Amino acid sequence: MDLINAAYVQLSSPIVRFLDKSEPAVDTAAKWLCDIRSGRNKHKDVVVQACKVARREPIGNKRIDAMVDRVGGFMPGDVMSDIQSSSFIRAHSDVGNNGLVVAKPGDLRAFDLNKVYESKYNSSEDLFVLNGIRDYLDHLTRDGFDEKTTLVRVMHVRDKPAPNGRPPVVTHGWLLFGDRGQLLMEQCLNPVAVGVAMMARAKADISLEHFSPYELLRIEEGCEEFVAPAVRERAAEMEAWRQASIAAGYVRDFKNVGDDQGEATHTQSAPRG
């Protein structure tokens, strides 16, 4: 039941800030299904985006697959393992610590990035990518983006000393995630089968926090491609409760709310069934 107890986080709307991540994924998926069917869900693109994340297929290298299984895959947050090194990068506007102002805007972000620059794992290719990530963050800031991010090195530890003074890890690429789990930037440094597979696995694990939407809910182009029975049953219960609440006058029927009274829906509702 671990899969059922996971939760969606790959939302592009700020509403995710109020999402109870302890809520069972079956409940979250059932709510999305109800909202998609009724037209209340204004973020159907999120479900489509989530459902396009690849399945968690093996990497294709026995040693690396064993490494991934041993550490439980890629993790969100500030993590150090045999397959990833990730760091929180504070927002440009973050100037304090425990309520005290200790820096100017941008200083703490620069401090966090400098720690990544100083890693013994860096090659010249990594430093080039890090320069690009720093410039990209500055560009986002100028465009009004200002939130904490997570910078992830996707890698694996070498099984023997590196030749010619190379780092003790093989870095497959870098991923930059926003505060809500949205993927902001990716850069693959090892475009062979293993490197591409590691990048895909990292994106799937981190953006969805080990939750596989294919197992519960799959929506493509506004249509239901697959819905797990547990989700279908839970959605039916939720819809029955909603209809009873509407009849009793406790809940407003949003189907009868026009676009001038709420946010417009930009995609067609998925059919029932």
C-alpha positions as CSV (number, residue, x, y, z in Angstrom):
1,M,0.0,0.0,0.0
2,D,3.0,2.3,-0.1
3,L,2.0,3.5,-3.5
4,I,-1.5,4.3,-2.3
5,N,-0.1,6.3,0.6
6,A,2.0,8.6,-1.6
7,A,0.8,12.0,-2.8
8,Y,0.8,14.1,-5.9
9,V,3.1,17.2,-5.8
10,Q,3.6,18.0,-9.5
11,L,1.1,20.9,-9.6
12,S,1.8,24.0,-11.5
13,S,-0.7,26.1,-9.6
14,P,0.1,27.8,-6.3
15,I,-2.8,25.9,-4.8
16,V,-0.3,23.1,-4.1
17,R,1.1,25.2,-1.3
18,F,-2.1,24.3,0.6
19,L,-2.1,20.6,-0.4
20,D,-2.0,18.2,2.5
21,K,0.9,16.0,1.4
22,S,-0.1,13.4,4.1
23,E,-3.4,12.8,2.3
24,P,-3.4,9.3,0.7
25,A,-2.8,9.4,-3.0
26,V,-6.0,7.5,-3.7
27,D,-8.0,10.4,-2.2
28,T,-6.0,13.0,-4.1
29,A,-6.4,11.1,-7.4
30,A,-10.2,10.6,-6.7
31,K,-10.6,14.3,-6.1
32,W,-8.9,15.1,-9.3
33,L,-11.0,12.6,-11.1
34,C,-14.2,14.1,-9.7
35,D,-13.1,17.6,-10.6
36,I,-12.0,16.7,-14.1
37,R,-15.3,14.9,-14.8
38,S,-17.4,17.8,-13.5
39,G,-15.3,20.6,-15.0
40,R,-14.4,22.1,-11.7
41,N,-10.7,21.3,-12.1
42,K,-9.0,24.3,-13.7
43,H,-5.6,22.6,-13.9
44,K,-6.2,19.5,-16.1
45,D,-2.8,20.2,-17.7
46,V,-1.2,19.2,-14.5
47,V,-2.7,15.7,-14.6
48,V,-1.6,15.4,-18.2
49,Q,1.9,16.5,-17.3
50,A,2.1,14.1,-14.4
51,C,0.9,11.2,-16.4
52,K,3.5,11.7,-19.1
53,V,6.3,11.0,-16.6
54,A,8.0,7.8,-17.5
55,R,7.5,4.5,-15.6
56,R,10.2,3.6,-13.3
57,E,12.0,1.2,-15.6
58,P,15.4,-0.4,-14.7
59,I,18.4,1.7,-15.7
60,G,19.9,-1.2,-17.7
61,N,23.2,-1.5,-15.8
62,K,23.2,-4.2,-13.0
63,R,25.6,-2.3,-10.8
64,I,23.7,1.0,-11.1
65,D,20.3,-0.7,-10.8
66,A,21.5,-2.3,-7.5
67,M,22.7,1.1,-6.3
68,V,19.4,2.7,-7.1
69,D,17.4,0.0,-5.4
70,R,19.7,0.1,-2.3
71,V,19.1,3.8,-1.7
72,G,15.4,3.7,-2.6
73,G,15.7,5.8,-5.7
74,F,16.0,9.6,-6.0
75,M,14.7,11.7,-3.1
76,P,13.3,15.3,-3.0
77,G,15.1,17.7,-0.7
78,D,18.7,18.2,0.5
79,V,20.1,14.7,-0.1
80,M,23.5,13.0,-0.5
81,S,23.6,9.4,-1.7
82,D,25.4,7.1,-4.2
83,I,23.2,8.3,-7.0
84,Q,22.5,12.0,-6.2
85,S,23.7,15.1,-4.6
86,S,21.1,17.8,-4.1
87,S,21.0,21.1,-2.4
88,F,18.4,23.7,-1.5
89,I,19.0,27.1,-3.2
90,R,17.3,29.9,-1.3
91,A,15.2,32.5,-3.0
92,H,16.7,35.8,-4.2
93,S,14.5,37.6,-1.6
94,D,15.6,35.4,1.3
95,V,17.7,37.7,3.5
96,G,17.3,36.2,6.9
97,N,17.7,33.3,9.3
98,N,15.3,32.6,12.1
99,G,13.6,36.0,11.5
100,L,16.8,38.0,11.6
101,V,18.0,39.9,8.5
102,V,21.6,38.7,7.9
103,A,22.2,39.5,4.2
104,K,21.2,41.5,1.2
105,P,18.8,40.0,-1.5
106,G,20.7,37.5,-3.5
107,D,23.5,36.9,-1.0
108,L,22.1,33.7,0.5
109,R,21.3,32.3,-2.9
110,A,24.9,33.0,-4.0
111,F,26.2,31.3,-0.8
112,D,24.1,28.2,-1.5
113,L,25.3,28.1,-5.1
114,N,28.9,28.5,-4.1
115,K,28.7,25.4,-1.9
116,V,27.7,23.5,-5.0
117,Y,30.6,25.0,-7.0
118,E,33.1,23.9,-4.4
119,S,32.1,20.2,-4.6
120,K,34.9,17.7,-5.2
121,Y,32.6,16.0,-7.6
122,N,32.7,18.8,-10.1
123,S,34.4,18.4,-13.5
124,S,34.9,21.3,-16.0
125,E,31.6,20.2,-17.6
126,D,29.8,20.5,-14.3
127,L,31.2,24.0,-13.7
128,F,30.0,25.1,-17.2
129,V,26.5,23.8,-16.5
130,L,26.5,25.5,-13.0
131,N,27.3,28.8,-14.7
132,G,24.3,28.3,-16.9
133,I,22.1,27.4,-14.0
134,R,23.2,30.5,-12.1
135,D,22.5,32.7,-15.1
136,Y,19.1,31.0,-15.6
137,L,18.1,31.7,-12.0
138,D,19.1,35.4,-12.4
139,H,17.0,35.5,-15.6
140,L,14.0,34.0,-13.7
141,T,14.4,36.5,-10.9
142,R,14.3,39.4,-13.4
143,D,11.1,37.9,-14.7
144,G,9.5,37.9,-11.3
145,F,10.2,34.3,-10.2
146,D,11.3,34.2,-6.6
147,E,11.1,31.0,-4.7
148,K,13.4,28.3,-3.1
149,T,14.7,25.8,-5.6
150,T,16.4,22.4,-5.4
151,L,19.5,21.7,-7.5
152,V,20.1,18.0,-8.1
153,R,23.2,16.3,-9.5
154,V,22.2,13.0,-11.0
155,M,25.2,10.7,-10.7
156,H,26.6,7.3,-9.6
157,V,29.7,6.6,-7.6
158,R,32.6,5.0,-9.6
159,D,33.6,1.4,-8.7
160,K,37.3,2.2,-9.2
161,P,39.6,5.2,-8.9
162,A,38.8,7.8,-11.6
163,P,41.5,8.2,-14.4
164,N,43.5,11.4,-14.9
165,G,42.2,13.1,-11.8
166,R,38.6,12.9,-12.8
167,P,35.9,13.2,-10.0
168,P,35.0,10.0,-8.0
169,V,31.5,10.1,-9.5
170,V,30.0,10.0,-13.0
171,T,27.6,12.9,-13.3
172,H,24.8,12.2,-15.8
173,G,23.2,15.6,-15.6
174,W,21.6,18.3,-13.5
175,L,18.0,19.1,-12.6
176,L,16.6,22.3,-11.1
177,F,13.2,22.0,-9.3
178,G,11.0,24.8,-8.0
179,D,9.6,25.0,-4.5
180,R,6.4,23.1,-5.7
181,G,8.3,20.3,-7.3
182,Q,8.0,21.7,-10.8
183,L,10.9,21.0,-13.2
184,L,12.5,24.3,-14.2
185,M,15.6,23.2,-16.0
186,E,17.5,20.0,-17.0
187,Q,20.9,19.4,-18.5
188,C,22.1,16.0,-19.5
189,L,25.9,15.5,-19.6
190,N,25.9,11.8,-20.5
191,P,23.6,11.3,-23.4
192,V,24.1,7.5,-23.6
193,A,21.5,5.0,-22.6
194,V,22.5,4.8,-18.9
195,G,22.7,8.6,-18.6
196,V,19.3,9.2,-20.2
197,A,17.7,6.5,-18.1
198,M,19.2,8.0,-14.9
199,M,17.8,11.4,-15.8
200,A,14.4,10.0,-16.5
201,R,14.3,8.1,-13.3
202,A,15.4,11.1,-11.3
203,K,12.7,13.3,-12.8
204,A,10.0,10.7,-12.1
205,D,11.1,10.1,-8.5
206,I,11.7,13.6,-7.4
207,S,8.9,15.5,-9.2
208,L,6.3,12.9,-8.0
209,E,7.9,11.9,-4.7
210,H,7.9,8.2,-5.6
211,F,4.3,8.2,-6.8
212,S,3.5,6.5,-10.1
213,P,0.3,8.0,-11.6
214,Y,0.1,5.1,-14.0
215,E,-0.9,2.9,-11.1
216,L,-3.9,5.1,-10.1
217,L,-4.9,7.7,-12.6
218,R,-4.0,8.4,-16.2
219,I,-5.6,11.3,-18.0
220,E,-4.5,12.3,-21.5
221,E,-6.0,15.1,-23.6
222,G,-8.8,15.4,-21.2
223,C,-9.9,11.8,-21.5
224,E,-9.6,9.0,-19.0
225,E,-7.1,6.4,-20.3
226,F,-6.9,4.5,-17.0
227,V,-8.4,4.8,-13.6
228,A,-7.5,2.3,-10.8
229,P,-10.6,0.7,-9.2
230,A,-9.7,2.1,-5.8
231,V,-9.8,5.6,-7.3
232,R,-13.0,5.0,-9.2
233,E,-14.7,3.7,-6.1
234,R,-13.5,6.6,-3.9
235,A,-14.5,9.1,-6.6
236,A,-18.0,7.6,-6.7
237,E,-18.2,8.0,-2.9
238,M,-17.1,11.6,-3.1
239,E,-19.5,12.4,-5.9
240,A,-22.4,10.8,-4.0
241,W,-21.5,12.9,-0.9
242,R,-21.2,16.0,-3.0
243,Q,-24.6,15.5,-4.6
244,A,-26.2,14.9,-1.2
245,S,-24.6,18.0,0.2
246,I,-25.9,20.0,-2.8
247,A,-29.4,18.7,-2.3
248,A,-29.1,19.7,1.4
249,G,-27.9,23.1,0.5
250,Y,-24.5,22.7,2.2
251,V,-22.4,22.8,-1.0
252,R,-22.6,25.0,-4.1
253,D,-23.0,23.3,-7.4
254,F,-20.1,24.6,-9.4
255,K,-21.5,23.2,-12.6
256,N,-23.9,26.1,-12.7
257,V,-21.3,28.7,-12.0
258,G,-20.4,30.8,-15.2
259,D,-16.9,31.9,-16.1
260,D,-17.8,35.4,-14.9
261,Q,-18.2,34.0,-11.4
262,G,-15.1,31.9,-11.3
263,E,-12.0,30.9,-13.2
264,A,-12.5,30.0,-16.8
265,T,-12.0,26.4,-17.8
266,H,-9.7,26.1,-20.8
267,T,-10.0,22.4,-21.6
268,Q,-12.9,20.2,-22.2
269,S,-14.1,18.0,-19.3
270,A,-13.3,14.3,-19.6
271,P,-16.4,12.1,-20.2
272,R,-17.7,9.8,-17.5
273,G,-17.2,6.1,-17.8
